[in-house]
Amino acid sequence: MSEVIARNQNRWMNGIKRDTLVRDAVRLTLQHQLTAVLHFLSLAAEKSCDDAEYVHHLRVSVRRMGTALRIYRRALPKKELSSIRKKLETIRRAAGKARDLDVFLEHVIGTGTGSSNSLAAQIKHQREKAQRPIVRCFVKAGRKKGLKNRLFKLLARIQKNNESASRLVGVWAKKQLRDAIKRFYHARPSDINDLRSVHCFRIRTKELRYTIELLDAAFPVERTCSVFPLVETLQQRLGDINDRAVTISILNELSVTASKRRDRIKLKQKQTRETNRLEKTLASFQKWWTHKRQDKLFNSLRRLTKITHPSGMGY
């Protein structure tokens, strides 16, 4: 079941066509995304010790639902929209620390690089503490004012005479994708070694990917199929950089708080190794992310929306 939901949430929305009304697309999309969020919230809260990927899938489903809310924001009542966004952000933040520690456990503790038992025990203890906010979010989600009931209230208040909600998805989609392309284009880092900029670019790349997925039915199949694999690969490579950076950050925190000199020395050694790996990952990305590949991606995006250049989209 989990594998099916994870696979389906990574693919295109069923039941939405170019001539679907926006209000109908909103209901289909948000109900679909809510199912994924609640499913993985339950698993992340109760069974994350069985599979660390449950937390990862939870964060993905939350971000995808957030993108859906952004896409259809003009057709949604502002009060309920704001409330749901806050709840999603709370879940995302709750899962963030746990996910970072899962990545650390995989990259450092699980690599067989001579990690000490005390270090492993310390990280696992932190991971147990990071689990508590996820459990709290799970409990709150089922309450009267929880995420599920809030979303149903939001969907019930979409007015039939709402001009935005009465438009066709085919008309709506191009504007939304252009917005995502513009944000993606302007987030490109001028310096690949600026990890903060790279992180922002990764977020915009995710947003672009989810936007394409959610609005796929509004565009020719052959065009989305030509652009999606490159966006997906770009996101994966940026994710590898982020994972290395997160690992180094945790190692730095541990080395500062370590009470024993021996532990500090070991942590610094691990930090040096991870820093070298990060540098290699950055170099590999820079070699891959050529001007030619960037042009190829933009030309594919341009064919989707028939734009000339992100800086001249008429905004």
ABEGO torsion letter per residue (X at the ends): XAAAAAAAAABBBBGBBAABBAAAAAAAAAAAAAAAAAAAAAAAAAAAAABAAAAAAAAAAAAAAAAAAAAAAAABBAAAAAAAAAAAAAAAAAAAAAAAAAAAAAAAAAAGAGBBAAAAAAAAAAAAAAAAAAAAAAAAAABAABAAAAAAAAAAABBAABAAAABBAAAAAAAAAAAAAAAAAAABBABAABAAAAAAAAAAAAAAAAAAAAAAAABBAAAAAAAAAAAAAAAAAAAAAAAAAAAAAAAAAAAAABABAAAAAAAAAAAAAAAAAAAAAAAAAAAABBAAAAAAAAAAAAAAAGBABAAAAGX
